[in-house]
Amino acid sequence: MGNGNKGKSPINNESESSPFHATSTTIRLSESLRSGISGLGGFLRLRDNITITDPKLIAARQMVEDALTAERLADKALMEARNKVREAKEHVRNLEQEAHEEAMRAKARHAEAKMVSKSAKGLGKYG
């Protein structure tokens, strides 16, 4: 932004957790902005703190806050959905592995039963 306040918002409000709930907002102007405004030949005289009570601005800030909240909720829902998909895929892989192991056991059982059947063919020559 170039105002020298790296990472700091120009909006200062009493409530740190939610800066948009107030009915008015105090804006702290950076030194360069103040000098630029005062350099307009006195056309605009601004003090260090300006209290904004314009209902349209307050409503716009509320809309921005609502949009940010909606984005956070959407991000959370997306992460939860991705976790559910990952869990479902892992469950399917486990089922496939179990089915494969069961099929291998059934194949071995079938081969053993075939051997027993072969060895039993010689029985009964006396009866």
Secondary structure in CASP SS format (residue, H / E / C, confidence):
PFRMAT SS
TARGET T0000
AUTHOR 0000-0000-0000
METHOD secondary structure of the structure
MODEL  1
M C 1.00
G C 1.00
N C 1.00
G C 1.00
N C 1.00
K C 1.00
G C 1.00
K C 1.00
S C 1.00
P C 1.00
I E 1.00
N E 1.00
N C 1.00
E C 1.00
S C 1.00
E C 1.00
S C 1.00
S C 1.00
P C 1.00
F C 1.00
H C 1.00
A C 1.00
T C 1.00
S C 1.00
T E 1.00
T E 1.00
I E 1.00
R E 1.00
L C 1.00
S C 1.00
E H 1.00
S H 1.00
L H 1.00
R H 1.00
S H 1.00
G H 1.00
I H 1.00
S H 1.00
G C 1.00
L C 1.00
G C 1.00
G C 1.00
F C 1.00
L C 1.00
R C 1.00
L C 1.00
R C 1.00
D C 1.00
N E 1.00
I E 1.00
T E 1.00
I E 1.00
T C 1.00
D C 1.00
P H 1.00
K H 1.00
L H 1.00
I H 1.00
A H 1.00
A H 1.00
R H 1.00
Q H 1.00
M H 1.00
V H 1.00
E H 1.00
D H 1.00
A H 1.00
L H 1.00
T H 1.00
A H 1.00
E H 1.00
R H 1.00
L H 1.00
A H 1.00
D H 1.00
K H 1.00
A H 1.00
L H 1.00
M H 1.00
E H 1.00
A H 1.00
R H 1.00
N H 1.00
K H 1.00
V H 1.00
R H 1.00
E H 1.00
A H 1.00
K H 1.00
E H 1.00
H H 1.00
V H 1.00
R H 1.00
N H 1.00
L H 1.00
E H 1.00
Q H 1.00
E H 1.00
A H 1.00
H H 1.00
E H 1.00
E H 1.00
A H 1.00
M H 1.00
R H 1.00
A H 1.00
K H 1.00
A H 1.00
R H 1.00
H H 1.00
A H 1.00
E H 1.00
A H 1.00
K H 1.00
M H 1.00
V H 1.00
S H 1.00
K H 1.00
S H 1.00
A H 1.00
K C 1.00
G C 1.00
L C 1.00
G C 1.00
K C 1.00
Y C 1.00
G C 1.00
END
